[in-house]
Amino acid sequence: MDNLIFLKPIFHEKIWGGTRLNTVFNYEIPSEKTGECWAISAHQNGDCEVIDGPFAGKKLSELWTHHRELFGNIESHCFPLLTKILDASDDLSVQVHPDDEYGLKHEGELGKTECWYILDADEDAELIFGHHAKTKEEFIKQIESNNWDQLLRKVKVKKGDFFHVPTGTIHALKKGTLVLETQQSSDTTYRLYDYDRLGDDGYPRPLHLKQSIDVAMIPHEEIKPEFKKHTLDDSTVTTLVECDFFKVYKWDIQGKCHGLHQPPFTLVSVLKGNGLINGRPIQKGDHFIIPSSVTQLKIEGDLELMMATV
């Protein structure tokens, strides 16, 4: 079956969320505190519904369970990837994710390696990416002494920046950033620091200090992305990352391009513009999956696409 699988996003309200998912992407959001758009997800905490075609109304998890041929019959603990857009109208908590071994043992789900593409950022925006401790003892001492400014590593960001965030990386998006996130399909997050703020219930949100210390990468080691570009007809394809868990490519198209679709499947997010893919109209804010059965791609228009596969 050669139908592209278009999905209906799911939205999550967060104390740090805002309105840019509406103002930038024209999504109907539940409130002015909407922090996350789960755009392509089969996770139990946000299982996207197929919009149209032969599987209309089905959940992505149902397709994964009953129609694995759409995804090249790959073997995996679950549908392996998840695409989000995050609107950080305020600082997110400082957090860390476990690897698969720790996540499966302690939480019953995969760990979470992820990556960020900065869709937009306020002037002087920054994020937390790593820490300055050289040893586990120093890491624990700084936490116990509340020396967060000394411990945490801050990085300036701008639109178009890209970050690979392996498991164990201490990280946090901060106020004024809009981010496309590609990640392993997991919702396990250990909160290390939350700025002593209160949740919606009036109490501090729980921290996970033991787990954070268990899984943190010490010392911090940053993987510098090495972007590779090539042209295909009227498009420029940039390889952003190729790791054990996913491969992510940005396609900038001005005109037409024809190419082969490599199995097993590809997640696509339309970041900008409008056009056609295999004759199907697409526009900014669309998210869909190219299944394994599609072998040829014909794309035309003025488009920025983010594509991810395993």
C-alpha positions as CSV (number, residue, x, y, z in Angstrom):
1,M,0.0,0.0,0.0
2,D,1.6,3.3,-1.2
3,N,-0.5,5.8,0.8
4,L,1.4,8.3,2.9
5,I,0.3,8.2,6.6
6,F,-0.7,11.6,7.7
7,L,-1.1,12.0,11.5
8,K,-3.1,14.3,13.8
9,P,-0.9,16.0,16.4
10,I,-1.5,15.7,20.1
11,F,-0.9,18.6,22.4
12,H,0.3,18.7,26.0
13,E,0.0,21.7,28.4
14,K,3.1,22.5,30.5
15,I,3.8,25.2,33.1
16,W,6.5,26.4,30.7
17,G,4.3,26.3,27.6
18,G,3.0,29.2,25.4
19,T,1.1,30.0,22.3
20,R,3.6,29.7,19.4
21,L,2.3,26.3,18.3
22,N,-0.7,28.4,17.3
23,T,0.9,31.6,16.1
24,V,3.7,29.9,14.1
25,F,2.1,26.6,13.0
26,N,-1.6,27.6,13.2
27,Y,-2.5,24.6,15.3
28,E,-5.6,24.7,17.5
29,I,-4.1,24.5,20.9
30,P,-5.9,23.7,24.2
31,S,-4.6,26.7,26.1
32,E,-2.0,29.5,26.3
33,K,0.3,27.1,28.2
34,T,0.7,24.6,25.4
35,G,4.2,23.3,25.6
36,E,4.4,20.2,23.4
37,C,3.1,19.0,20.1
38,W,3.5,15.3,19.8
39,A,3.5,15.2,16.0
40,I,4.4,11.6,15.2
41,S,4.0,9.3,18.1
42,A,2.8,5.8,19.0
43,H,3.6,6.2,22.7
44,Q,0.9,5.4,25.2
45,N,1.1,9.0,26.5
46,G,0.3,10.4,23.1
47,D,-0.8,8.0,20.4
48,C,-1.4,9.9,17.1
49,E,-4.4,9.1,14.9
50,V,-4.3,8.6,11.2
51,I,-6.1,11.4,9.5
52,D,-7.2,9.8,6.2
53,G,-6.7,7.0,3.7
54,P,-7.3,3.3,4.4
55,F,-6.2,3.5,8.0
56,A,-8.2,6.7,8.9
57,G,-9.1,6.7,12.6
58,K,-6.5,4.1,13.5
59,K,-3.8,4.9,16.1
60,L,-0.2,4.7,15.0
61,S,0.4,2.0,17.6
62,E,-2.3,-0.1,16.0
63,L,-0.5,0.2,12.6
64,W,2.7,-0.8,14.3
65,T,1.1,-3.9,15.9
66,H,-1.0,-5.1,13.1
67,H,0.6,-3.7,9.9
68,R,4.3,-4.0,10.6
69,E,4.9,-4.4,6.9
70,L,4.3,-0.6,6.6
71,F,7.5,-0.2,8.6
72,G,9.7,-2.8,6.8
73,N,8.9,-5.5,9.4
74,I,11.6,-4.2,11.6
75,E,12.0,-5.7,15.1
76,S,11.8,-3.2,18.0
77,H,10.5,-3.1,21.6
78,C,8.0,-0.5,20.3
79,F,7.5,2.0,17.4
80,P,11.1,3.4,17.8
81,L,10.8,7.1,17.1
82,L,8.8,10.2,18.3
83,T,8.7,13.6,16.8
84,K,7.8,16.7,18.9
85,I,7.7,20.4,18.6
86,L,8.3,22.2,21.9
87,D,7.4,25.8,22.7
88,A,9.5,27.0,25.7
89,S,7.8,30.2,26.8
90,D,9.6,29.7,30.1
91,D,12.6,27.6,31.3
92,L,12.1,23.8,31.3
93,S,13.5,21.9,34.3
94,V,17.1,20.7,34.1
95,Q,16.8,17.0,33.3
96,V,18.5,13.9,32.0
97,H,17.4,10.7,30.3
98,P,18.6,7.1,30.9
99,D,20.0,4.7,28.3
100,D,17.9,1.7,27.2
101,E,19.4,-0.7,29.8
102,Y,18.6,1.5,32.7
103,G,15.2,2.7,31.3
104,L,14.0,-0.9,30.6
105,K,15.1,-2.1,34.0
106,H,13.7,0.7,36.1
107,E,10.9,2.3,34.1
108,G,9.8,-0.5,31.7
109,E,10.5,1.5,28.6
110,L,13.4,2.6,26.4
111,G,15.9,5.3,27.3
112,K,15.9,8.5,25.4
113,T,18.5,9.8,23.0
114,E,17.2,12.8,21.2
115,C,18.2,15.7,19.0
116,W,17.0,19.3,18.7
117,Y,16.6,21.6,15.7
118,I,16.1,25.2,16.7
119,L,13.1,26.5,14.7
120,D,13.2,29.9,16.3
121,A,14.9,31.6,19.2
122,D,14.7,35.0,20.9
123,E,17.7,37.2,20.8
124,D,20.2,36.1,23.5
125,A,18.3,32.8,24.0
126,E,20.3,30.0,25.6
127,L,19.9,26.5,26.8
128,I,21.6,24.2,29.3
129,F,23.7,21.6,27.7
130,G,26.0,19.6,30.0
131,H,27.8,20.5,33.1
132,H,31.3,21.5,34.4
133,A,31.9,18.7,37.0
134,K,34.9,16.5,36.3
135,T,34.1,13.7,38.7
136,K,31.0,12.2,40.2
137,E,32.0,13.4,43.7
138,E,32.2,17.0,42.4
139,F,28.9,16.6,40.6
140,I,27.2,15.4,43.8
141,K,28.9,18.1,45.9
142,Q,27.7,20.9,43.6
143,I,24.1,19.6,43.7
144,E,24.1,19.3,47.5
145,S,25.5,22.9,47.8
146,N,22.9,24.2,45.3
147,N,25.7,25.6,43.1
148,W,23.6,25.4,40.0
149,D,25.2,28.4,38.2
150,Q,28.6,27.0,38.7
151,L,27.6,23.4,37.8
152,L,25.4,23.9,34.7
153,R,26.8,24.7,31.3
154,K,24.9,27.4,29.3
155,V,25.1,27.7,25.6
156,K,23.8,30.5,23.4
157,V,21.4,29.4,20.6
158,K,20.0,30.8,17.4
159,K,17.5,29.8,14.7
160,G,18.9,26.9,12.7
161,D,21.2,25.5,15.4
162,F,21.2,21.7,15.9
163,F,22.1,19.6,19.0
164,H,22.6,15.9,19.4
165,V,21.5,15.0,22.9
166,P,22.7,11.4,23.9
167,T,21.4,9.7,27.0
168,G,23.1,10.9,30.1
169,T,23.4,14.5,28.9
170,I,22.3,17.1,31.4
171,H,20.1,19.5,29.5
172,A,17.2,22.0,29.5
173,L,15.5,24.2,26.9
174,K,15.2,27.7,28.2
175,K,12.8,30.6,27.7
176,G,12.3,31.8,24.1
177,T,13.1,28.7,22.1
178,L,10.9,26.8,19.6
179,V,12.4,23.4,18.9
180,L,11.7,20.3,16.7
181,E,12.8,17.2,18.6
182,T,13.4,13.8,17.2
183,Q,13.9,11.1,19.9
184,Q,13.6,7.5,20.8
185,S,10.0,6.7,21.7
186,S,10.2,7.2,25.5
187,D,8.7,9.5,28.0
188,T,11.2,8.8,30.8
189,T,12.7,12.0,32.2
190,Y,14.6,12.5,35.4
191,R,14.3,16.0,36.8
192,L,17.5,17.3,38.4
193,Y,16.6,20.9,39.1
194,D,13.5,23.0,38.7
195,Y,14.4,26.5,39.8
196,D,12.5,25.9,43.1
197,R,9.3,26.8,41.4
198,L,5.8,25.4,42.2
199,G,3.7,23.2,40.0
200,D,0.0,23.8,39.2
201,D,-0.9,22.2,42.5
202,G,1.1,24.8,44.5
203,Y,3.8,22.3,45.5
204,P,7.3,21.9,44.1
205,R,7.4,19.4,41.3
206,P,9.2,16.1,42.3
207,L,12.9,15.8,41.6
208,H,14.7,12.5,40.7
209,L,18.2,13.2,42.2
210,K,19.3,9.5,42.7
211,Q,18.3,8.5,39.2
212,S,19.8,11.7,37.7
213,I,23.1,11.0,39.4
214,D,23.0,7.3,38.4
215,V,22.6,8.1,34.6
216,A,24.4,11.4,34.2
217,M,27.4,11.5,31.8
218,I,30.4,12.5,34.0
219,P,32.3,14.4,32.8
220,H,30.2,15.9,30.0
221,E,31.3,14.9,26.5
222,E,29.8,16.9,23.7
223,I,29.4,15.4,20.2
224,K,30.0,18.1,17.7
225,P,27.7,17.6,14.7
226,E,29.4,17.2,11.4
227,F,26.9,18.3,8.8
228,K,27.2,16.8,5.3
229,K,25.3,18.4,2.3
230,H,24.5,17.2,-1.1
231,T,22.3,18.3,-3.9
232,L,19.4,16.4,-5.5
233,D,17.8,18.2,-8.5
234,D,16.4,21.4,-7.0
235,S,17.0,20.5,-3.4
236,T,19.8,20.6,-0.8
237,V,19.9,17.7,1.6
238,T,21.8,18.2,4.9
239,T,22.7,15.2,7.1
240,L,22.2,16.5,10.7
241,V,22.9,13.3,12.6
242,E,23.4,9.6,12.0
243,C,23.5,7.6,15.2
244,D,22.5,4.1,16.5
245,F,18.9,5.2,17.2
246,F,18.0,7.5,14.3
247,K,19.2,9.4,11.2
248,V,17.9,13.0,10.6
249,Y,18.1,15.0,7.4
250,K,16.9,18.5,6.5
251,W,15.6,18.9,2.9
252,D,15.5,22.4,1.4
253,I,13.5,22.3,-1.8
254,Q,13.0,25.1,-4.3
255,G,11.5,23.5,-7.4
256,K,11.4,19.7,-8.0
257,C,13.3,16.7,-6.9
258,H,13.0,13.0,-7.6
259,G,14.7,10.3,-5.6
260,L,14.5,6.8,-4.1
261,H,12.9,6.2,-0.7
262,Q,15.1,4.0,1.4
263,P,13.3,1.5,3.6
264,P,12.2,0.8,6.3
265,F,10.2,4.1,6.7
266,T,10.6,7.8,7.1
267,L,9.1,10.4,9.4
268,V,8.5,13.8,7.7
269,S,7.7,17.2,9.2
270,V,7.0,20.2,7.0
271,L,8.8,23.1,8.7
272,K,8.1,25.8,6.0
273,G,6.3,26.3,2.7
274,N,3.9,24.2,0.7
275,G,4.1,21.9,-2.3
276,L,3.4,18.3,-3.3
277,I,4.9,14.9,-2.5
278,N,3.9,12.1,-4.9
279,G,1.0,14.3,-5.9
280,R,-0.3,14.9,-2.4
281,P,-0.5,18.5,-1.3
282,I,1.6,19.3,1.9
283,Q,2.0,22.5,3.9
284,K,3.8,23.9,6.9
285,G,2.8,22.0,10.0
286,D,2.0,18.7,8.3
287,H,3.5,15.5,9.8
288,F,3.4,12.1,8.0
289,I,5.2,8.8,7.5
290,I,6.4,7.5,4.2
291,P,5.9,3.7,4.6
292,S,8.2,1.0,3.4
293,S,6.1,0.3,0.3
294,V,6.8,3.7,-1.2
295,T,10.0,3.4,-3.3
296,Q,10.0,6.6,-5.3
297,L,9.6,10.2,-4.1
298,K,8.6,13.1,-6.3
299,I,8.6,16.4,-4.3
300,E,7.9,19.8,-5.7
301,G,7.4,23.3,-4.2
302,D,9.1,25.7,-1.9
303,L,9.6,23.6,1.2
304,E,11.7,22.9,4.3
305,L,11.3,19.3,5.4
306,M,12.8,17.4,8.3
307,M,13.1,13.7,7.7
308,A,14.0,11.0,10.2
309,T,14.5,7.2,10.0
310,V,16.1,4.4,12.0
